[in-house]
């Protein structure tokens, strides 16, 4: 009986170590924000942290970049976009990308004209909840060639690379244009520290409702 009891104790200890080891591995993986999607991180109690910016970030749009006019018949808007960027459309919405740079336009119905206060309360708060390690830097009213708009300036992490899991720290500007209860959200993004000031000014300035 004593020998049998010893065997039982050995088996119990082995099972405890095995499950304890499995649990440790599971939680180590769950803490890796480059592997787990943000929705799972939040459900698991993990919060994604900002990744370190690149020392010499890529993503500068060259001064020689050629722009073309893009018009959305369904969305009722047009703007200048860099020639050669990959385009994806879904109804009235569009995304243009080139490596780590990009711009998108999303059109939604709205019951009110946005201002700095409402954008800070609604869109900015939504960004912080759904974005990746978002830090809001500024919310401002701007006067552009196409009329007045509200702009959110913020930082975020990129989506993880599908192969390496690597993320890049991004700088973003999202402009909100409103007309006839239609709200267009123009987002511009690039690696944090890239020099795209003039190009972004051109893109945001040349947005027009049709």
LOVOVEX-283364 format. One record per residue: residue in one letter; x, y, z of N, C-alpha, C in turn. Coordinates in Angstrom, 3 decimals, padded with zeros to 6 digits. Example, Ala and Ser with C-alpha at 12.3 -4.5 7.8 and 13.67 -1.06 7.14 Angstrom:
<atoms>
(atom "A", (013.190, -005.690, 007.800), (012.300, -004.500, 007.800), (013.200, -003.300, 007.800)),
(atom "S", (012.850, -002.250, 007.080), (013.670, -001.060, 007.140), (012.900, 000.030, 007.870)),
</atoms>
This chain:
<atoms>
(atom "X", (000.826, -001.205, 000.000), (000.000, 000.000, 000.000), (000.858, 001.252, 000.000)),
(atom "X", (001.933, 001.237, 000.744), (002.803, 002.417, 000.791), (003.390, 002.696, -000.582)),
(atom "X", (003.825, 001.631, -001.272), (004.406, 001.799, -002.601), (003.362, 002.354, -003.573)),
(atom "X", (002.112, 001.860, -003.445), (001.038, 002.347, -004.308), (000.772, 003.827, -004.059)),
(atom "X", (000.797, 004.246, -002.805), (000.591, 005.656, -002.463), (001.690, 006.536, -003.045)),
(atom "X", (002.915, 006.025, -003.044), (004.038, 006.782, -003.608), (003.834, 007.004, -005.101)),
(atom "X", (003.351, 005.924, -005.793), (003.082, 006.043, -007.233), (002.007, 007.089, -007.502)),
(atom "X", (000.967, 007.097, -006.662), (-000.128, 008.057, -006.832), (000.389, 009.486, -006.674)),
(atom "X", (001.247, 009.701, -005.677), (001.803, 011.035, -005.433), (002.664, 011.486, -006.607)),
(atom "X", (003.471, 010.565, -007.124), (004.346, 010.890, -008.257), (003.524, 011.298, -009.473)),
(atom "X", (002.442, 010.527, -009.735), (001.582, 010.832, -010.880), (000.910, 012.186, -010.710)),
(atom "X", (000.423, 012.480, -009.485), (-000.263, 013.750, -009.221), (000.670, 014.939, -009.422)),
(atom "X", (001.910, 014.814, -008.909), (002.891, 015.885, -009.059), (003.227, 016.110, -010.526)),
(atom "X", (003.367, 015.012, -011.285), (003.692, 015.114, -012.713), (002.585, 015.843, -013.475)),
(atom "X", (001.335, 015.507, -013.163), (000.216, 016.181, -013.819), (000.176, 017.657, -013.477)),
(atom "X", (000.447, 017.992, -012.207), (000.438, 019.388, -011.774), (001.504, 020.187, -012.500)),
(atom "X", (002.689, 019.626, -012.641), (003.776, 020.313, -013.343), (003.449, 020.477, -014.821)),
(atom "X", (002.847, 019.441, -015.395), (002.528, 019.497, -016.823), (001.533, 020.597, -017.118)),
(atom "X", (000.452, 020.644, -016.317), (-000.556, 021.677, -016.563), (-000.052, 023.054, -016.202)),
(atom "X", (000.780, 023.131, -015.172), (001.364, 024.413, -014.799), (002.260, 024.936, -015.893)),
(atom "X", (003.058, 024.023, -016.508), (003.933, 024.415, -017.599), (003.145, 024.886, -018.806)),
(atom "X", (002.029, 024.184, -019.109), (001.189, 024.581, -020.236), (000.607, 025.969, -020.018)),
(atom "X", (000.160, 026.219, -018.787), (-000.420, 027.523, -018.458), (000.604, 028.631, -018.622)),
(atom "X", (001.834, 028.384, -018.189), (002.882, 029.402, -018.292), (003.168, 029.747, -019.742)),
(atom "X", (003.222, 028.708, -020.604), (003.467, 028.938, -022.019), (002.322, 029.737, -022.636)),
(atom "X", (001.078, 029.374, -022.278), (-000.093, 030.059, -022.820), (-000.058, 031.543, -022.499)),
(atom "X", (000.254, 031.885, -021.251), (000.253, 033.291, -020.862), (001.450, 034.039, -021.446)),
(atom "X", (002.559, 033.372, -021.672), (003.707, 034.011, -022.314), (003.352, 034.413, -023.739)),
(atom "X", (002.632, 033.523, -024.445), (002.221, 033.837, -025.807), (001.181, 034.941, -025.824)),
(atom "X", (000.258, 034.901, -024.869), (-000.802, 035.906, -024.838), (-000.256, 037.303, -024.601)),
(atom "X", (000.905, 037.406, -023.993), (001.499, 038.705, -023.747), (002.242, 039.261, -024.946)),
(atom "X", (002.370, 038.483, -026.014), (003.088, 038.921, -027.209), (002.098, 039.658, -028.113)),
(atom "X", (002.143, 040.992, -028.096), (001.163, 041.780, -028.838), (001.384, 041.742, -030.338)),
(atom "X", (002.525, 041.214, -030.790), (002.748, 041.136, -032.235), (002.079, 039.904, -032.829)),
(atom "X", (001.601, 038.986, -031.978), (000.988, 037.751, -032.458), (-000.520, 037.762, -032.260)),
(atom "X", (-000.977, 038.194, -031.107), (-002.389, 038.147, -030.790), (-003.113, 039.395, -031.279)),
(atom "X", (-004.262, 039.256, -031.922), (-005.026, 040.422, -032.350), (-005.504, 041.231, -031.161)),
(atom "X", (-005.745, 042.523, -031.392), (-006.082, 043.417, -030.288), (-007.362, 043.007, -029.583)),
(atom "X", (-008.356, 042.529, -030.336), (-009.607, 042.135, -029.712), (-009.379, 041.042, -028.686)),
(atom "X", (-008.485, 040.076, -029.009), (-008.180, 038.991, -028.089), (-007.373, 039.499, -026.904)),
(atom "X", (-006.470, 040.463, -027.169), (-005.691, 041.041, -026.075), (-006.614, 041.666, -025.041)),
(atom "X", (-007.635, 042.428, -025.507), (-008.533, 043.107, -024.593), (-009.361, 042.103, -023.807)),
(atom "X", (-009.833, 041.046, -024.484), (-010.611, 040.024, -023.795), (-009.758, 039.299, -022.774)),
(atom "X", (-008.459, 039.155, -023.061), (-007.556, 038.449, -022.156), (-006.968, 039.364, -021.097)),
(atom "X", (-007.309, 040.635, -021.150), (-006.805, 041.565, -020.141), (-005.479, 042.197, -020.494)),
(atom "X", (-005.018, 042.038, -021.738), (-003.755, 042.621, -022.161), (-004.009, 043.888, -022.966)),
(atom "X", (-003.189, 044.898, -022.764), (-003.306, 046.156, -023.488), (-002.088, 046.333, -024.374)),
(atom "X", (-002.302, 046.572, -025.654), (-001.191, 046.740, -026.590), (-000.425, 048.018, -026.280)),
(atom "X", (000.887, 047.918, -026.259), (001.746, 049.053, -025.964), (002.323, 049.644, -027.252)),
(atom "X", (002.601, 050.954, -027.269), (003.216, 051.558, -028.458), (004.576, 050.932, -028.756)),
(atom "X", (004.822, 050.604, -030.027), (006.131, 050.084, -030.408), (007.075, 051.261, -030.625)),
(atom "X", (008.362, 050.994, -030.516), (009.363, 052.056, -030.674), (009.403, 052.536, -032.121)),
(atom "X", (009.468, 053.848, -032.351), (009.564, 054.366, -033.719), (010.860, 053.923, -034.391)),
(atom "X", (010.840, 053.834, -035.706), (012.040, 053.518, -036.472), (013.037, 054.676, -036.368)),
(atom "X", (014.333, 054.348, -036.282), (015.351, 055.400, -036.205), (015.462, 056.172, -037.516)),
(atom "X", (015.440, 055.454, -038.619), (015.447, 056.093, -039.945), (014.233, 055.584, -040.709)),
(atom "X", (013.056, 056.137, -040.386), (011.817, 055.561, -040.916), (011.692, 055.702, -042.425)),
(atom "X", (011.225, 054.642, -043.084), (010.903, 054.753, -044.503), (009.557, 055.461, -044.632)),
(atom "X", (009.100, 055.670, -045.831), (007.752, 056.194, -046.006), (007.660, 057.610, -046.517)),
(atom "X", (008.802, 058.268, -046.791), (008.737, 059.612, -047.371), (008.137, 059.538, -048.779)),
(atom "X", (007.120, 060.342, -049.039), (006.616, 060.472, -050.404), (007.540, 061.442, -051.124)),
(atom "X", (008.194, 061.017, -052.199), (009.184, 061.891, -052.848), (008.565, 063.178, -053.380)),
(atom "X", (009.379, 064.228, -053.420), (008.904, 065.518, -053.947), (008.521, 065.414, -055.422)),
(atom "X", (009.094, 064.430, -056.101), (008.803, 064.248, -057.527), (007.540, 063.407, -057.776)),
(atom "X", (006.865, 063.010, -056.702), (005.687, 062.155, -056.843), (004.621, 062.822, -057.728)),
(atom "X", (004.112, 062.043, -058.686), (003.029, 062.520, -059.554), (001.693, 062.191, -058.906)),
(atom "X", (000.773, 063.142, -058.912), (-000.563, 062.934, -058.364), (-001.582, 062.894, -059.493)),
(atom "X", (-002.639, 062.119, -059.289), (-003.747, 062.059, -060.246), (-005.049, 062.324, -059.498)),
(atom "X", (-006.084, 062.687, -060.238), (-007.375, 062.984, -059.637), (-008.213, 061.720, -059.555)),
(atom "X", (-008.655, 061.380, -058.350), (-009.544, 060.228, -058.168), (-010.936, 060.737, -057.819)),
(atom "X", (-011.960, 060.240, -058.517), (-013.342, 060.642, -058.265), (-014.189, 059.411, -057.971)),
(atom "X", (-014.989, 059.497, -056.921), (-015.916, 058.427, -056.571), (-017.324, 058.876, -056.929)),
(atom "X", (-017.889, 058.245, -057.947), (-019.251, 058.573, -058.349), (-020.241, 058.219, -057.254)),
(atom "X", (-020.035, 057.058, -056.659), (-020.962, 056.592, -055.627), (-020.838, 057.420, -054.344)),
(atom "X", (-019.610, 057.788, -054.006), (-019.396, 058.556, -052.785), (-019.630, 060.044, -052.940)),
(atom "X", (-019.557, 060.534, -054.192), (-019.790, 061.940, -054.439), (-018.657, 062.838, -053.991)),
(atom "X", (-017.426, 062.376, -054.149), (-016.265, 063.179, -053.763), (-015.114, 062.917, -054.720)),
(atom "X", (-014.098, 063.767, -054.658), (-012.878, 063.575, -055.434), (-011.710, 064.177, -054.673)),
(atom "X", (-010.497, 063.704, -054.980), (-009.286, 064.216, -054.339), (-008.067, 063.789, -055.141)),
(atom "X", (-006.921, 064.431, -054.857), (-005.655, 064.054, -055.488), (-005.043, 062.877, -054.732)),
(atom "X", (-004.543, 061.874, -055.474), (-003.897, 060.716, -054.868), (-002.583, 060.439, -055.597)),
(atom "X", (-001.591, 059.859, -054.915), (-000.324, 059.549, -055.580), (-000.512, 058.502, -056.686)),
(atom "X", (000.040, 058.776, -057.836), (-000.039, 057.844, -058.951), (000.744, 056.574, -058.629)),
(atom "X", (000.187, 055.423, -058.981), (000.888, 054.163, -058.802), (000.583, 053.440, -057.507)),
(atom "X", (-000.107, 054.081, -056.575), (-000.445, 053.398, -055.334), (-001.546, 052.368, -055.588)),
(atom "X", (-001.475, 051.253, -054.864), (-002.490, 050.205, -054.998), (-003.825, 050.710, -054.466)),
(atom "X", (-004.900, 050.368, -055.169), (-006.224, 050.851, -054.793), (-007.172, 049.693, -054.507)),
(atom "X", (-007.964, 049.869, -053.447), (-009.048, 048.937, -053.133), (-010.307, 049.757, -052.871)),
(atom "X", (-011.402, 049.375, -053.481), (-012.652, 050.089, -053.284), (-013.717, 049.145, -052.753)),
(atom "X", (-014.592, 049.698, -051.951), (-015.757, 048.964, -051.461), (-016.901, 049.960, -051.416)),
(atom "X", (-017.734, 049.927, -052.470), (-018.813, 050.895, -052.555), (-018.254, 052.301, -052.698)),
(atom "X", (-018.655, 053.177, -051.786), (-018.205, 054.567, -051.833), (-016.878, 054.791, -051.119)),
(atom "X", (-016.351, 053.778, -050.470), (-015.110, 053.905, -049.714), (-013.916, 053.409, -050.528)),
(atom "X", (-012.733, 053.954, -050.215), (-011.535, 053.601, -050.979), (-010.305, 053.638, -050.085)),
(atom "X", (-009.326, 052.793, -050.410), (-008.035, 052.776, -049.720), (-006.933, 052.746, -050.766)),
(atom "X", (-005.937, 053.624, -050.632), (-004.737, 053.623, -051.466), (-003.537, 053.337, -050.563)),
(atom "X", (-002.668, 052.410, -050.982), (-001.508, 052.066, -050.160), (-000.251, 051.931, -051.006)),
(atom "X", (000.885, 052.212, -050.373), (002.202, 051.997, -050.974), (003.153, 051.641, -049.839)),
(atom "X", (003.446, 050.337, -049.707), (004.264, 049.830, -048.611), (003.650, 050.235, -047.274)),
(atom "X", (004.311, 051.091, -046.487), (003.800, 051.451, -045.168), (003.009, 052.752, -045.170)),
(atom "X", (002.872, 053.382, -046.326), (002.094, 054.614, -046.455), (000.690, 054.288, -046.938)),
(atom "X", (-000.247, 055.190, -046.635), (-001.585, 054.959, -047.136), (-002.514, 056.132, -046.917)),
(atom "X", (-003.645, 056.065, -047.595), (-004.736, 057.018, -047.372), (-006.035, 056.286, -047.643)),
(atom "X", (-007.073, 056.712, -046.943), (-008.381, 056.094, -047.125), (-009.463, 057.149, -046.998)),
(atom "X", (-010.592, 056.891, -047.633), (-011.770, 057.742, -047.497), (-012.948, 056.839, -047.164)),
(atom "X", (-013.648, 057.205, -046.114), (-014.847, 056.485, -045.689), (-015.979, 057.493, -045.563)),
(atom "X", (-017.118, 057.188, -046.154), (-018.262, 058.101, -046.134), (-019.402, 057.481, -045.334)),
(atom "X", (-019.953, 058.250, -044.411), (-021.069, 057.788, -043.590), (-022.122, 058.895, -043.498)),
(atom "X", (-023.340, 058.508, -043.149), (-024.396, 059.488, -042.903), (-024.226, 060.044, -041.488)),
(atom "X", (-024.537, 061.312, -041.320), (-024.420, 061.932, -040.002), (-025.580, 062.891, -039.779)),
(atom "X", (-025.945, 063.037, -038.534), (-027.047, 063.937, -038.223), (-026.591, 065.294, -037.740)),
(atom "X", (-025.258, 065.482, -037.674), (-024.758, 066.763, -037.171), (-023.435, 067.117, -037.827)),
(atom "X", (-023.148, 068.406, -037.864), (-021.877, 068.886, -038.396), (-020.820, 068.739, -037.316)),
(atom "X", (-019.723, 068.041, -037.592), (-018.712, 067.825, -036.552), (-017.948, 069.099, -036.219)),
(atom "X", (-017.585, 069.234, -034.952), (-016.688, 070.301, -034.524), (-015.634, 069.673, -033.621)),
(atom "X", (-014.715, 070.474, -033.130), (-013.608, 069.942, -032.327), (-014.133, 069.190, -031.107)),
(atom "X", (-015.150, 069.740, -030.467), (-015.687, 069.115, -029.260), (-016.339, 067.771, -029.557)),
(atom "X", (-017.186, 067.730, -030.584), (-017.887, 066.475, -030.897), (-016.934, 065.402, -031.415)),
(atom "X", (-015.955, 065.801, -032.227), (-014.971, 064.835, -032.727), (-014.130, 064.280, -031.580)),
(atom "X", (-013.780, 065.140, -030.627), (-013.027, 064.673, -029.469), (-013.820, 063.708, -028.621)),
(atom "X", (-015.123, 063.930, -028.542), (-015.981, 063.067, -027.731), (-016.328, 061.765, -028.435)),
(atom "X", (-016.555, 061.835, -029.741), (-017.032, 060.664, -030.479), (-015.904, 059.929, -031.218)),
(atom "X", (-015.429, 060.512, -032.315), (-014.457, 059.808, -033.158), (-013.141, 059.529, -032.452)),
(atom "X", (-012.636, 060.502, -031.669), (-011.354, 060.301, -030.993), (-011.456, 059.198, -029.948)),
(atom "X", (-012.545, 059.181, -029.201), (-012.735, 058.130, -028.194), (-012.883, 056.764, -028.845)),
(atom "X", (-013.567, 056.712, -029.982), (-013.700, 055.453, -030.703), (-012.347, 054.966, -031.204)),
(atom "X", (-011.514, 055.901, -031.668), (-010.171, 055.539, -032.118), (-009.375, 054.886, -031.000)),
(atom "X", (-009.438, 055.460, -029.820), (-008.678, 054.932, -028.690), (-009.171, 053.547, -028.273)),
(atom "X", (-010.447, 053.292, -028.480), (-011.000, 051.996, -028.104), (-010.687, 050.913, -029.122)),
(atom "X", (-010.727, 051.263, -030.404), (-010.601, 050.247, -031.453), (-009.237, 050.230, -032.141)),
(atom "X", (-008.455, 051.312, -032.016), (-007.155, 051.373, -032.677), (-006.071, 050.645, -031.901)),
(atom "X", (-004.895, 050.608, -032.482), (-003.769, 049.908, -031.869), (-002.849, 050.903, -031.161)),
(atom "X", (-002.906, 050.887, -029.821), (-002.049, 051.743, -028.991), (-002.110, 053.196, -029.452)),
(atom "X", (-003.318, 053.708, -029.600), (-003.531, 055.062, -030.120), (-003.203, 056.115, -029.061)),
(atom "X", (-002.477, 057.139, -029.469), (-002.220, 058.314, -028.641), (-002.652, 059.535, -029.439)),
(atom "X", (-003.661, 060.253, -028.955), (-004.158, 061.459, -029.624), (-003.210, 062.610, -029.312)),
(atom "X", (-002.698, 063.257, -030.339), (-001.781, 064.381, -030.169), (-002.496, 065.733, -030.263)),
(atom "X", (-003.495, 065.823, -031.151), (-004.147, 067.124, -031.343), (-005.468, 066.927, -032.080)),
(atom "X", (-006.451, 067.746, -031.717), (-007.701, 067.830, -032.466), (-007.896, 069.299, -032.791)),
(atom "X", (-008.033, 069.609, -034.062), (-008.062, 071.013, -034.450), (-009.038, 071.253, -035.589)),
(atom "X", (-009.536, 072.486, -035.655), (-010.352, 072.925, -036.781), (-009.428, 073.520, -037.836)),
(atom "X", (-009.635, 073.152, -039.099), (-008.759, 073.627, -040.168), (-009.600, 074.203, -041.297)),
(atom "X", (-009.050, 075.210, -041.957), (-009.706, 075.821, -043.112), (-008.931, 075.422, -044.359)),
(atom "X", (-009.573, 074.649, -045.220), (-008.928, 074.121, -046.409), (-009.575, 074.711, -047.658)),
(atom "X", (-008.995, 074.429, -048.808), (-009.546, 074.953, -050.058), (-010.967, 074.465, -050.290)),
(atom "X", (-011.232, 073.254, -049.835), (-012.570, 072.689, -050.018), (-013.544, 073.076, -048.922)),
(atom "X", (-013.104, 073.898, -047.975), (-013.972, 074.314, -046.881), (-013.392, 073.934, -045.532)),
(atom "X", (-014.186, 074.135, -044.494), (-013.733, 073.836, -043.142), (-013.789, 072.330, -042.863)),
(atom "X", (-012.885, 071.884, -041.999), (-012.851, 070.481, -041.597), (-012.290, 070.398, -040.181)),
(atom "X", (-012.429, 069.240, -039.585), (-011.821, 068.973, -038.279), (-010.792, 067.873, -038.474)),
(atom "X", (-009.640, 068.025, -037.836), (-008.531, 067.071, -038.015), (-008.088, 066.497, -036.678)),
(atom "X", (-007.926, 065.176, -036.639), (-007.316, 064.489, -035.494), (-005.902, 064.093, -035.887)),
(atom "X", (-004.927, 064.501, -035.100), (-003.529, 064.097, -035.293), (-003.213, 063.075, -034.202)),
(atom "X", (-002.771, 061.893, -034.599), (-002.522, 060.854, -033.588), (-001.474, 059.849, -034.052)),
(atom "X", (-000.989, 059.067, -033.088), (-000.054, 057.979, -033.358), (-000.758, 056.648, -033.101)),
(atom "X", (-000.275, 055.607, -033.779), (-000.812, 054.267, -033.557), (000.209, 053.232, -034.011)),
(atom "X", (-000.011, 051.986, -033.631), (000.785, 050.880, -034.159), (000.160, 050.402, -035.462)),
(atom "X", (000.994, 049.912, -036.364), (000.478, 049.304, -037.586), (-000.076, 047.919, -037.273)),
(atom "X", (-000.770, 047.342, -038.235), (-001.163, 045.941, -038.113), (000.108, 045.081, -038.151)),
(atom "X", (000.146, 043.955, -037.429), (001.330, 043.093, -037.477), (001.572, 042.548, -038.876)),
(atom "X", (002.843, 042.484, -039.267), (003.202, 041.854, -040.533), (002.734, 040.408, -040.518)),
(atom "X", (002.097, 039.965, -041.600), (001.507, 038.625, -041.631), (002.540, 037.512, -041.531)),
(atom "X", (003.798, 037.817, -041.853), (004.858, 036.794, -041.811), (005.708, 036.921, -040.557)),
(atom "X", (006.200, 038.135, -040.295), (007.141, 038.330, -039.178), (006.462, 038.768, -037.887)),
(atom "X", (005.244, 039.295, -037.990), (004.574, 039.808, -036.801), (005.058, 041.189, -036.381)),
(atom "X", (006.016, 041.752, -037.127), (006.573, 043.057, -036.763), (005.547, 044.167, -036.966)),
(atom "X", (005.573, 045.162, -036.065), (004.722, 046.333, -036.188), (005.575, 047.591, -036.280)),
(atom "X", (005.014, 048.640, -036.872), (005.696, 049.922, -037.039), (004.852, 050.994, -036.373)),
(atom "X", (005.512, 051.955, -035.745), (004.780, 053.074, -035.149), (004.415, 054.055, -036.256)),
(atom "X", (003.132, 054.418, -036.329), (002.625, 055.274, -037.392), (002.213, 056.645, -036.872)),
(atom "X", (002.318, 057.634, -037.756), (001.684, 058.923, -037.503), (000.486, 059.012, -038.443)),
(atom "X", (-000.605, 059.593, -037.943), (-001.859, 059.634, -038.692), (-002.483, 061.021, -038.614)),
(atom "X", (-003.179, 061.373, -039.679), (-004.049, 062.546, -039.661), (-005.366, 062.116, -040.288)),
(atom "X", (-006.469, 062.355, -039.570), (-007.790, 062.056, -040.109), (-008.593, 063.345, -040.181)),
(atom "X", (-009.082, 063.653, -041.387), (-009.855, 064.866, -041.632), (-011.329, 064.495, -041.791)),
(atom "X", (-012.203, 065.318, -041.204), (-013.642, 065.094, -041.275), (-014.293, 066.245, -042.042)),
(atom "X", (-014.857, 065.903, -043.213), (-015.529, 066.877, -044.068), (-017.021, 066.553, -044.057)),
(atom "X", (-017.854, 067.567, -043.924), (-019.287, 067.313, -043.842), (-020.053, 068.199, -044.828)),
(atom "X", (-021.046, 067.582, -045.496), (-021.958, 068.336, -046.362), (-023.261, 067.567, -046.520)),
(atom "X", (-024.375, 068.268, -046.325), (-025.693, 067.671, -046.512), (-025.857, 066.348, -045.767)),
(atom "X", (-025.475, 066.369, -044.507), (-025.600, 065.196, -043.624), (-024.769, 064.004, -044.093)),
(atom "X", (-023.725, 064.270, -044.860), (-022.774, 063.232, -045.270), (-021.418, 063.590, -044.692)),
(atom "X", (-020.785, 062.634, -044.055), (-019.490, 062.857, -043.413), (-018.431, 061.995, -044.089)),
(atom "X", (-017.385, 062.635, -044.597), (-016.261, 061.918, -045.202), (-015.076, 061.950, -044.255)),
(atom "X", (-014.489, 060.787, -044.004), (-013.309, 060.673, -043.152), (-012.109, 060.342, -044.032)),
(atom "X", (-011.210, 061.292, -044.179), (-009.980, 061.088, -044.943), (-008.849, 060.823, -043.974)),
(atom "X", (-008.299, 059.619, -044.023), (-007.187, 059.270, -043.144), (-005.896, 059.155, -043.953)),
(atom "X", (-004.818, 059.735, -043.419), (-003.481, 059.644, -044.010), (-002.557, 059.020, -042.972)),
(atom "X", (-001.702, 058.084, -043.401), (-000.780, 057.485, -042.438), (000.561, 057.146, -043.081)),
(atom "X", (001.598, 057.111, -042.234), (002.968, 056.794, -042.652), (003.769, 056.479, -041.398)),
(atom "X", (004.938, 055.855, -041.528), (005.776, 055.617, -040.359), (006.100, 056.925, -039.627)),
(atom "X", (006.060, 056.878, -038.314), (006.330, 058.061, -037.510), (007.716, 058.615, -037.827)),
(atom "X", (007.781, 059.907, -038.163), (009.045, 060.549, -038.500), (009.276, 060.718, -039.983)),
(atom "X", (008.419, 060.083, -040.815), (008.544, 060.277, -042.269), (008.163, 061.714, -042.624)),
(atom "X", (008.732, 062.221, -043.705), (008.502, 063.610, -044.104), (007.482, 063.665, -045.244)),
(atom "X", (006.218, 063.873, -044.877), (005.154, 063.929, -045.881), (004.285, 065.171, -045.726)),
(atom "X", (004.815, 066.199, -045.076), (004.011, 067.378, -044.753), (003.382, 067.988, -045.999)),
(atom "X", (004.181, 068.300, -047.000), (003.667, 068.965, -048.203), (002.673, 068.093, -048.956)),
(atom "X", (002.964, 066.799, -049.038), (002.092, 065.891, -049.773), (000.745, 065.731, -049.066)),
(atom "X", (000.772, 065.643, -047.736), (-000.475, 065.515, -046.989), (-001.301, 066.797, -047.082)),
(atom "X", (-000.620, 067.943, -047.087), (-001.333, 069.214, -047.253), (-002.046, 069.224, -048.603)),
(atom "X", (-001.367, 068.769, -049.630), (-001.979, 068.736, -050.966), (-003.201, 067.824, -050.986)),
(atom "X", (-003.074, 066.638, -050.425), (-004.179, 065.680, -050.448), (-005.383, 066.211, -049.675)),
(atom "X", (-005.147, 066.690, -048.455), (-006.259, 067.166, -047.624), (-006.883, 068.439, -048.196)),
(atom "X", (-006.072, 069.289, -048.815), (-006.569, 070.543, -049.386), (-007.427, 070.327, -050.615)),
(atom "X", (-007.160, 069.256, -051.343), (-007.834, 069.047, -052.623), (-009.002, 068.082, -052.559)),
(atom "X", (-009.432, 067.743, -051.340), (-010.670, 066.948, -051.231), (-011.848, 067.855, -051.568)),
(atom "X", (-012.760, 067.345, -052.392), (-013.940, 068.110, -052.796), (-015.168, 067.195, -052.821)),
(atom "X", (-016.289, 067.760, -052.375), (-017.569, 067.104, -052.633), (-017.980, 067.450, -054.065)),
(atom "X", (-018.598, 066.527, -054.742), (-018.989, 066.730, -056.136), (-020.444, 067.179, -056.237)),
</atoms>
